[in-house]
Amino acid sequence: MARKTFASTVLRYNDVPIEIVSELLGHSSIQITQEYYGKVVQKRVSQEIFRLMRENN
């Protein structure tokens, strides 16, 4: 659980590139990291889109 929290909260929400997250977690490929944490990235994308929409209205 701590590993997932570290990867999703600390790294992704602070704009750490997925390649760095993959390396820090010791995954053998970025695809593994994307498989496990892709939903976190998608959530962040959605949040940023909504933020931009609010700023432009």
Rosetta constraint file for C-alpha pairs under 8 A:
AtomPair CA 1 CA 5 HARMONIC 6.25 0.50
AtomPair CA 2 CA 6 HARMONIC 5.99 0.50
AtomPair CA 3 CA 7 HARMONIC 6.20 0.50
AtomPair CA 3 CA 25 HARMONIC 7.95 0.50
AtomPair CA 4 CA 8 HARMONIC 5.89 0.50
AtomPair CA 5 CA 9 HARMONIC 5.41 0.50
AtomPair CA 5 CA 10 HARMONIC 7.06 0.50
AtomPair CA 6 CA 10 HARMONIC 5.11 0.50
AtomPair CA 6 CA 11 HARMONIC 6.52 0.50
AtomPair CA 7 CA 11 HARMONIC 5.24 0.50
AtomPair CA 7 CA 12 HARMONIC 6.50 0.50
AtomPair CA 7 CA 21 HARMONIC 6.46 0.50
AtomPair CA 7 CA 25 HARMONIC 7.76 0.50
AtomPair CA 7 CA 37 HARMONIC 7.80 0.50
AtomPair CA 8 CA 12 HARMONIC 5.23 0.50
AtomPair CA 8 CA 13 HARMONIC 6.82 0.50
AtomPair CA 8 CA 37 HARMONIC 6.83 0.50
AtomPair CA 8 CA 40 HARMONIC 6.30 0.50
AtomPair CA 9 CA 13 HARMONIC 5.40 0.50
AtomPair CA 9 CA 14 HARMONIC 7.72 0.50
AtomPair CA 10 CA 14 HARMONIC 6.24 0.50
AtomPair CA 11 CA 15 HARMONIC 6.54 0.50
AtomPair CA 11 CA 16 HARMONIC 5.14 0.50
AtomPair CA 11 CA 21 HARMONIC 6.73 0.50
AtomPair CA 12 CA 16 HARMONIC 5.41 0.50
AtomPair CA 12 CA 17 HARMONIC 7.24 0.50
AtomPair CA 12 CA 18 HARMONIC 7.49 0.50
AtomPair CA 12 CA 21 HARMONIC 7.85 0.50
AtomPair CA 12 CA 40 HARMONIC 7.58 0.50
AtomPair CA 12 CA 41 HARMONIC 7.16 0.50
AtomPair CA 13 CA 44 HARMONIC 7.50 0.50
AtomPair CA 16 CA 20 HARMONIC 6.65 0.50
AtomPair CA 16 CA 21 HARMONIC 6.90 0.50
AtomPair CA 17 CA 21 HARMONIC 6.52 0.50
AtomPair CA 18 CA 22 HARMONIC 6.03 0.50
AtomPair CA 18 CA 30 HARMONIC 7.20 0.50
AtomPair CA 18 CA 33 HARMONIC 7.35 0.50
AtomPair CA 18 CA 34 HARMONIC 7.54 0.50
AtomPair CA 19 CA 23 HARMONIC 6.28 0.50
AtomPair CA 19 CA 30 HARMONIC 6.15 0.50
AtomPair CA 20 CA 24 HARMONIC 6.10 0.50
AtomPair CA 21 CA 25 HARMONIC 6.12 0.50
AtomPair CA 21 CA 33 HARMONIC 7.51 0.50
AtomPair CA 22 CA 26 HARMONIC 6.16 0.50
AtomPair CA 22 CA 27 HARMONIC 5.35 0.50
AtomPair CA 22 CA 28 HARMONIC 7.85 0.50
AtomPair CA 22 CA 29 HARMONIC 7.02 0.50
AtomPair CA 22 CA 30 HARMONIC 5.67 0.50
AtomPair CA 22 CA 32 HARMONIC 7.89 0.50
AtomPair CA 22 CA 33 HARMONIC 5.50 0.50
AtomPair CA 23 CA 27 HARMONIC 6.24 0.50
AtomPair CA 27 CA 32 HARMONIC 6.46 0.50
AtomPair CA 27 CA 33 HARMONIC 6.64 0.50
AtomPair CA 28 CA 32 HARMONIC 7.30 0.50
AtomPair CA 29 CA 33 HARMONIC 7.06 0.50
AtomPair CA 30 CA 34 HARMONIC 6.17 0.50
AtomPair CA 31 CA 35 HARMONIC 6.04 0.50
AtomPair CA 32 CA 36 HARMONIC 6.45 0.50
AtomPair CA 33 CA 37 HARMONIC 5.87 0.50
AtomPair CA 33 CA 38 HARMONIC 7.51 0.50
AtomPair CA 34 CA 38 HARMONIC 4.64 0.50
AtomPair CA 37 CA 41 HARMONIC 6.65 0.50
AtomPair CA 38 CA 42 HARMONIC 6.20 0.50
AtomPair CA 39 CA 43 HARMONIC 6.10 0.50
AtomPair CA 40 CA 44 HARMONIC 6.30 0.50
AtomPair CA 41 CA 45 HARMONIC 6.25 0.50
AtomPair CA 42 CA 46 HARMONIC 6.28 0.50
AtomPair CA 43 CA 47 HARMONIC 6.24 0.50
AtomPair CA 44 CA 48 HARMONIC 6.19 0.50
AtomPair CA 45 CA 49 HARMONIC 6.22 0.50
AtomPair CA 46 CA 50 HARMONIC 6.26 0.50
AtomPair CA 47 CA 51 HARMONIC 6.13 0.50
AtomPair CA 48 CA 52 HARMONIC 6.16 0.50
AtomPair CA 49 CA 53 HARMONIC 6.19 0.50
AtomPair CA 50 CA 54 HARMONIC 6.23 0.50
AtomPair CA 51 CA 55 HARMONIC 6.26 0.50
AtomPair CA 52 CA 56 HARMONIC 6.19 0.50
AtomPair CA 53 CA 57 HARMONIC 6.40 0.50
